[in-house]
Amino acid sequence: MAQNREPFISLALYHLFKWSVVSPMLHGYLRGRIYGAKKVPMAGPLIVVANHASYFDPPVLSSCLRRPVSFMAKDSLFEVPVLAPAIRAYGAYPVKRGSADRSAIRAALKQLEDGWAVGIFLQGVRTPDGRVPGPKLGAALIAAKAQVPLLPVSLWGTEKILHKGSALPRSAPVTVRIGDAIAPPATTDKAELQAITQRCADEIHTLHDLGR
């Protein structure tokens, strides 16, 4: 039976990590600004689509949405005895590197069924400027299969936090803008998936262009 919220232990760990580590760093060190947080539904399955420019994006994104966000992670991380239960509790789900997309889709659908907000970076990889030049269809496909809304989010400035070769994060200003939810595609027809995917990318770029 589908759940309406992520497990209680995950929610508790999320708030512990958010208020002790992520939020102080975001609002203090990174001078973070958040716009549109009230647009986030606080219960029920949701697909969060965002641009991606930094390793810091997952915790920043989750913190700003005011609810845990489940991201895929390398399956090798789930073989570490102490780490595995911790990252599972935070909502991470394993995907084999180089495996077929079907594996990631099945895992994401399971998380949605369990009431999670699932985070998907629309480009699939980090880009140096935070733009989304080649959005992938995976998020729209999962939304169509699960019939859950997509929530576009822009992460601005995160590419400046950690420079190549640097061991310490820089105090770069970060702005997170949350858009309006987009209804899922009615079918898995490729043309419809492409249209919704492009709509998500356009909305992210519109938010990103607002800058600081």
C-alpha positions as CSV (number, residue, x, y, z in Angstrom):
1,M,0.0,0.0,0.0
2,A,1.3,3.4,-0.9
3,Q,2.5,5.7,1.9
4,N,1.9,9.4,2.3
5,R,5.1,10.3,4.1
6,E,8.7,9.0,4.3
7,P,9.5,6.8,7.4
8,F,9.5,8.7,10.7
9,I,13.1,7.8,11.5
10,S,14.2,9.4,8.1
11,L,12.3,12.5,8.9
12,A,13.9,12.7,12.4
13,L,17.4,12.2,11.0
14,Y,16.7,14.8,8.3
15,H,15.8,17.5,10.8
16,L,18.8,16.6,13.0
17,F,21.3,16.9,10.1
18,K,19.5,19.9,8.6
19,W,19.5,22.1,11.8
20,S,22.9,21.0,13.1
21,V,24.9,21.1,9.9
22,V,23.3,22.1,6.6
23,S,21.1,25.1,7.6
24,P,23.8,26.9,9.6
25,M,26.3,26.5,6.7
26,L,23.7,27.5,4.1
27,H,22.4,30.6,5.9
28,G,25.7,31.6,7.5
29,Y,28.7,30.6,5.5
30,L,26.9,30.6,2.1
31,R,24.5,33.5,2.8
32,G,21.7,31.4,1.4
33,R,18.5,32.8,0.1
34,I,15.4,30.7,-0.5
35,Y,12.4,31.7,-2.5
36,G,9.1,29.7,-3.0
37,A,9.5,27.2,-0.1
38,K,5.7,27.4,0.6
39,K,5.1,25.9,-2.8
40,V,6.5,22.5,-1.7
41,P,3.8,20.0,-0.7
42,M,4.8,18.7,2.7
43,A,3.3,15.2,2.2
44,G,2.8,12.8,-0.6
45,P,5.1,11.5,-3.3
46,L,6.9,14.2,-5.4
47,I,9.6,14.4,-8.0
48,V,12.0,17.4,-7.5
49,V,13.8,18.3,-10.7
50,A,16.8,20.7,-10.5
51,N,20.0,21.8,-12.2
52,H,23.2,20.5,-10.8
53,A,26.6,22.1,-10.5
54,S,28.1,21.0,-7.2
55,Y,28.5,18.1,-4.8
56,F,26.8,20.3,-2.3
57,D,23.5,20.4,-4.3
58,P,21.7,17.4,-2.7
59,P,21.9,18.5,1.0
60,V,21.2,22.2,0.0
61,L,18.2,21.2,-2.0
62,S,16.8,18.9,0.6
63,S,17.3,21.5,3.4
64,C,15.5,24.2,1.4
65,L,12.5,22.0,0.6
66,R,11.7,21.5,4.3
67,R,11.3,17.7,3.8
68,P,13.7,14.9,3.1
69,V,14.6,14.3,-0.6
70,S,15.7,10.8,-1.8
71,F,18.6,10.6,-4.2
72,M,20.2,7.7,-6.0
73,A,23.7,6.7,-4.9
74,K,26.4,4.3,-6.1
75,D,25.6,0.7,-5.0
76,S,29.1,0.3,-3.6
77,L,28.3,2.8,-0.8
78,F,25.7,0.3,0.4
79,E,28.4,-2.3,1.1
80,V,29.9,-0.2,3.9
81,P,28.5,-1.6,7.2
82,V,28.1,1.7,9.1
83,L,27.4,3.9,6.2
84,A,24.8,1.8,4.5
85,P,22.0,2.0,7.1
86,A,22.7,5.7,7.6
87,I,22.3,6.7,4.0
88,R,19.3,4.4,3.6
89,A,17.6,6.2,6.5
90,Y,18.3,9.5,4.7
91,G,16.5,8.2,1.7
92,A,19.4,7.2,-0.6
93,Y,18.7,4.2,-2.9
94,P,21.4,2.1,-4.7
95,V,21.9,2.1,-8.4
96,K,24.7,0.3,-10.2
97,R,27.0,2.5,-12.2
98,G,26.6,1.7,-15.9
99,S,23.5,-0.3,-15.3
100,A,20.4,0.0,-17.4
101,D,18.1,3.0,-16.7
102,R,15.4,0.5,-15.8
103,S,17.1,-0.2,-12.5
104,A,17.1,3.4,-11.5
105,I,13.5,3.9,-12.6
106,R,12.3,0.9,-10.5
107,A,14.2,2.2,-7.4
108,A,12.8,5.7,-7.8
109,L,9.2,4.3,-8.2
110,K,9.6,2.3,-5.0
111,Q,10.7,5.4,-3.1
112,L,7.7,7.3,-4.4
113,E,5.4,4.5,-3.4
114,D,6.9,4.8,0.1
115,G,5.9,8.5,0.2
116,W,9.3,10.1,-0.5
117,A,10.1,13.2,-2.5
118,V,12.6,11.9,-5.1
119,G,15.3,14.3,-6.3
120,I,16.5,14.1,-9.9
121,F,19.0,16.4,-11.5
122,L,17.6,17.0,-15.0
123,Q,20.9,17.0,-16.8
124,G,22.1,13.8,-15.0
125,V,25.6,15.2,-14.4
126,R,27.1,18.4,-13.0
127,T,27.5,21.3,-15.4
128,P,30.0,24.1,-14.8
129,D,27.5,27.0,-15.0
130,G,24.4,25.3,-13.5
131,R,22.6,25.3,-16.9
132,V,20.6,22.3,-18.3
133,P,21.7,22.1,-21.9
134,G,20.6,18.5,-22.5
135,P,17.8,17.5,-20.1
136,K,17.2,13.7,-19.8
137,L,13.7,12.2,-20.0
138,G,14.0,10.0,-16.9
139,A,12.2,12.4,-14.5
140,A,9.3,12.8,-16.8
141,L,9.1,9.1,-17.5
142,I,9.0,8.3,-13.7
143,A,6.4,11.0,-13.2
144,A,4.3,9.5,-15.9
145,K,4.5,6.0,-14.5
146,A,3.8,7.1,-10.9
147,Q,1.5,10.0,-11.8
148,V,3.1,12.4,-9.4
149,P,3.9,16.1,-10.0
150,L,7.3,17.5,-10.9
151,L,8.6,20.4,-8.9
152,P,11.3,22.6,-10.7
153,V,14.0,24.1,-8.5
154,S,16.9,26.3,-9.5
155,L,20.2,26.2,-7.6
156,W,22.1,29.4,-8.3
157,G,25.8,29.9,-7.3
158,T,26.6,26.4,-6.0
159,E,29.3,25.9,-8.7
160,K,31.4,28.5,-6.9
161,I,31.4,26.7,-3.6
162,L,34.2,24.2,-4.3
163,H,36.9,24.9,-6.9
164,K,38.8,22.1,-8.6
165,G,41.9,21.3,-6.5
166,S,40.5,23.0,-3.4
167,A,39.9,21.0,-0.3
168,L,37.8,23.6,1.5
169,P,34.4,25.1,0.4
170,R,34.3,28.8,-0.4
171,S,31.9,31.3,1.1
172,A,30.0,31.8,-2.2
173,P,26.5,33.3,-2.1
174,V,23.8,30.7,-2.9
175,T,20.2,31.3,-4.0
176,V,17.5,28.6,-4.3
177,R,14.3,29.3,-6.2
178,I,11.4,26.9,-6.1
179,G,8.9,27.0,-9.0
180,D,5.3,25.8,-9.3
181,A,4.5,22.1,-9.6
182,I,4.1,20.7,-13.1
183,A,1.5,18.0,-13.7
184,P,3.0,14.7,-14.8
185,P,2.7,13.5,-18.5
186,A,-0.6,11.6,-19.1
187,T,1.3,8.9,-21.0
188,T,4.8,7.6,-21.6
189,D,4.6,8.7,-25.2
190,K,8.1,10.1,-26.1
191,A,6.8,13.3,-27.6
192,E,4.9,14.1,-24.4
193,L,7.9,13.2,-22.2
194,Q,10.1,15.5,-24.2
195,A,7.5,18.3,-24.0
196,I,7.3,18.0,-20.2
197,T,11.0,17.7,-19.8
198,Q,11.7,20.8,-21.8
199,R,9.0,22.6,-19.8
200,C,10.9,21.7,-16.6
201,A,14.2,22.8,-18.1
202,D,12.7,26.1,-19.3
203,E,11.3,26.8,-15.8
204,I,14.6,26.0,-14.1
205,H,16.4,28.4,-16.5
206,T,13.8,31.1,-15.9
207,L,14.3,30.8,-12.2
208,H,18.1,30.6,-12.6
209,D,18.1,33.8,-14.7
210,L,16.7,35.8,-11.8
211,G,20.1,35.4,-10.2
212,R,20.8,36.4,-6.7
